[in-house]
Amino acid sequence: MSKLETTCLHAGYETVEGTTNSQAVPLYRTAAYRFNSTEHAANLFGLKELGNIYTRLMNPTTDILEQRVAALEGGAAALGVASGTSAIFYSIINLAKSGDEIVSANNLYGGTYTMFNDILPGMGITVRFVDPMDPKNFEAAINENTKAVFCETIGNPALELVDLRAIADIAHTNGLPLIVDSTFTTPVLLRPIEHGADIVVHSLTKWMGGHGTAIGGIVVDSGKFDWTTGKHPLLSEPDPSYHDIRYATDLGDLAPLAYILRMRLVPLRNLGAAIAPDNSWMILQGIETLALRMERHSQNGLAAAEHLKKSDKVEWVKYAGFDEKASTYLPDGAGGMLVFEIKGGEEAGRKFIESLELFSHLANVGDTRSLAIHPASTTHSQLTAEQQAAGGITPGLIRLSIGIENIDDILADIDQALAKA
Ligand SMILES: *Cc1c(COP(=O)(O)O)cnc(C)c1O
C-alpha cells in the first residue's frame, strides 16, 4: 500500500503496454458498451460477470475515480455519482425506506439539512436531529426504527470538529452504521474509516476536484459493516427488482461490497444520478495535487485564523485546528475553512464582504482561490431563526474558504476589508 501522496497520483490506473500507452487517465466519452456475445450480455445482466453495460451504471474513467478515492479512504469500494447531494441521498435511501429513521447531527451543509428536514420526511423517512458535540445525544435519539447515524467531520458552517470515534461506538453498540460527510477534510486530512465510520460521502465539487470546475459526489464503503443482522432488510431480504438477490448474503467473495453494489444496482440504476465521465476526469486531475493543495490550504487557513483572532474588529474566530480534538483527528492540518463574527453584526458583515477584492463572493468552498460568504443571508437563509441558531449561524457570521494564493495577499485583503467595515 503506497503513501497517500502517491495514491493520489497512481491508484486505479496503470498504463497497459500494447494498448494506447496513455500516460494520463483516458476519458471514455461513451454512453454504452458492445457485448462480445449474447452469453456475455446475459452474464453481465445476471451479475455472473462484472463488466461495462451503460454509462448510467458504470464508466471506465469513473471506475478509476472510484478506485482512487476508495484507496485514499481505506475503503473496500466506492460509487461516483452526479453530486455530493446525490451521494448523500443515495447513502440514506440505500438502507432506509418509508417508516425508517435516521439520527443526524444538526450542524449540516444547508442543502443536506433541507434534504433531511423537508424531502426525506415526505418520503416517509424521519430524521432526528441532535447536537453532535455531545455524542450521547445520538444514543438518546436512536430507537428500533433507526437505520443509520449521520454527521459531518467538521460541521457546516460553524466548523465544529466532532468526536467521530465516540459517535461510531454509539452507532455500533446499536447495530447501526455511521455515515460521515468528509467533504471539508478530504482523505488527506482525515480518514473517517480509521476512526470507526462505515460509509464516507464526499462532495467532489469542493477540495477533491479543487478548482471549482466540476460537480460530482462519491460514496465510499468501508466493507466492514455487518448487514446480515436483520436490521437492514433492504440489504438482507430478497430484492424483487434484481433477481431476488439478497445483497448481504448472496455475493460470495463480493460480500464486503454489499452496500455499494446495491447502490449501483438500485438507486443509481433506477434513479440515475450518474456522474458525467468528463467530470470524473476533471476531478481526477484535481486529486493528483490534493495532498499539496491541502497542505497549503491548511497553512493559509491557520495563518488567516490566527491573524483574525488578533484583530480588534473581530468578536471571535472558529477554526477546526483550534479544537483540542484536532491533535487526534487533524494531525496534518485543519484545512482552509474558517468562520468569524465581525464586530457590528449583520451590517458590518455585509460591508466586509462588499469590500473584499481578492476574495470572490460566491456559494462554494474548496476552490484554489479564496472565497467568502455571509451564510445567514445566502446558504442557510431557508432556515428559521431558531434553526439558524441551533446550527450556530449568527447574524454577523462570515465564512471564508482560504485558497492557495500567497498568504501576504490574503491577509492584506482581509485587513483592508476589515478597515472599511
Ligand atoms: C457542497 C457540499 C455538499 C453538496 O455537494 P454538491 O456537490 O454541491 O451537491 C454536501 N456536503 C458538504 C459538506 C458540502 O460542502
The ligand as a Tripos MOL2 file, in Angstrom:
@<TRIPOS>MOLECULE
LIG
   15    15     1     0     0
SMALL
NO_CHARGES

@<TRIPOS>ATOM
      1 C1        -21.0690   21.1410   -1.2340 C.3       1 LIG1
      2 C2        -21.3770   20.1950   -0.1420 C.ar      1 LIG1
      3 C3        -22.3540   19.2040   -0.3120 C.ar      1 LIG1
      4 C4        -23.1740   19.0950   -1.5680 C.3       1 LIG1
      5 O1        -22.3720   18.7400   -2.6510 O.3       1 LIG1
      6 P1        -22.7180   19.1440   -4.1850 P.3       1 LIG1
      7 O2        -21.6000   18.5600   -4.9510 O.co2     1 LIG1
      8 O3        -22.7750   20.6430   -4.2450 O.co2     1 LIG1
      9 O4        -24.0490   18.5360   -4.4940 O.co2     1 LIG1
     10 C5        -22.5820   18.3450    0.7370 C.ar      1 LIG1
     11 N1        -21.8880   18.4320    1.8970 N.ar      1 LIG1
     12 C6        -20.9480   19.3750    2.0870 C.ar      1 LIG1
     13 C7        -20.2130   19.4170    3.3860 C.3       1 LIG1
     14 C8        -20.6510   20.2870    1.0840 C.ar      1 LIG1
     15 O5        -19.7090   21.2230    1.2820 O.3       1 LIG1
@<TRIPOS>BOND
     1     1     2 1
     2     2     3 ar
     3     2    14 ar
     4     3     4 1
     5     3    10 ar
     6     4     5 1
     7     5     6 1
     8     6     7 2
     9     6     8 1
    10     6     9 1
    11    10    11 ar
    12    11    12 ar
    13    12    13 1
    14    12    14 ar
    15    14    15 1
@<TRIPOS>SUBSTRUCTURE
     1 LIG1         1 GROUP 0 **** ****
